[in-house]
Amino acid sequence: MSKSDPTAGAVSPLLGHRTVTEASIMTFGGLTGDYAQMHFDLDFGPATGMGGTIAHGLLSAAWSLGALAQHAPERLAIGDPQAFIAGYRVKFDRMVFIGDRFSLRWRPVDEPCVEGLASHGRRDTAFEIVNQRDEISCRGAVTVCPGDGGAAQRLPDVPAPLSIGAWSKEQLSGPLFAEDMVEAGPRGESLGRTVTEADLVGYANFTGELNPASLNEAFAGKGRFGARIASPMWTFCLGFGDYLRDLLSVSMPSSGFAGHLGDRWRFLAPVRLGDTLRTRHRPVSCRVSKTHPDKAVVEFALQLLNQRDEIVQDGLVAMMMSTRGDG
């Protein structure tokens, strides 16, 4: 947030109301590749004590940026050809079910999602998504770097490639608990997916993130990256779907994992129409939950690479999973 930001301290009214439907869950799964049974099987949630069919956590995240693009476009620097979304983070407070309503409120903050950015020329926005019962479903923040007199801020430094090593689920002798994940949990690299016109337009239309940087060739051609780029929220969701399919392919205890706690990601380089993306992932940390001693928070690192082996985005996924409970 610039020190001269006239909206400093303001909190928006609730905006961007959308109701979760079975069709929206199906559409989001198709756009991102997240086909977890809990979202697609209407019998799964009630049978496992969830109370109903739950929506993807990242559906909330995607709709948060759509609501900002629609109702507060200046927070995402919509229309600025030099701008880019530098980072995003989200924490999920409760499950979202079919029939729940999303409403978003936001406020400007001076709290970047990405380390190493200059203090000037940055726009940081915190948000909450509230349901129809006035309960907070999730909360987070987004950092945008707008153009500054025609000179855009530099992109974050690219990290070292994520080391994944050799891994096969056939080598596992039993179910994986949280404390097994860092040493023996799934890791690998996806087969890859080429970014198409349908991806860019379909995601933008579904979420409402109607950014000319993704949709307007003439506008994007004059901008920082010289061509249309994919929404970094969509590319992160794509990487999450790749990682999650590998995680759900292994046996876990009957109690399973308690849930998807949150995510954060950084934009490192643009993803253009025709690029082919692969996801590299592995578990990197595990710590016992302070509030649920029979559970632990496991973090999984993700890197998205293009066909030139350039790391275009990275992130962390936090999951709460069952421990052995043996102290």
Secondary structure, DSSP 4 states (H G I P E B T S, - for coil): --TT-TTTT--PPPEEEEE--HHHHHHHHHHHT---HHHH-TTHHHHTTSSSPBPPHHHHHHHHHHHHHHH-GGGGTTT-TT-EEEEEEEEE-S--BTT-EEEEEEEEES--SSTT--SSS-EEEEEEEE-TTS-EEEEEEEEEE--STT-PPPPPPPPPPPP-----GGG--SPPPGGGHHHHS--EE---EE--HHHHHHHHHHH----HHHH-HHHHHTSTTSS-B--HHHHHHHHHHHHHHHHTTS---TT-EEEEEEEEEEE-S--BTT-EEEEEEEEEEEEE-SS-TTEEEEEEEEEEE-TT--EEEEEEEEEEEE-----
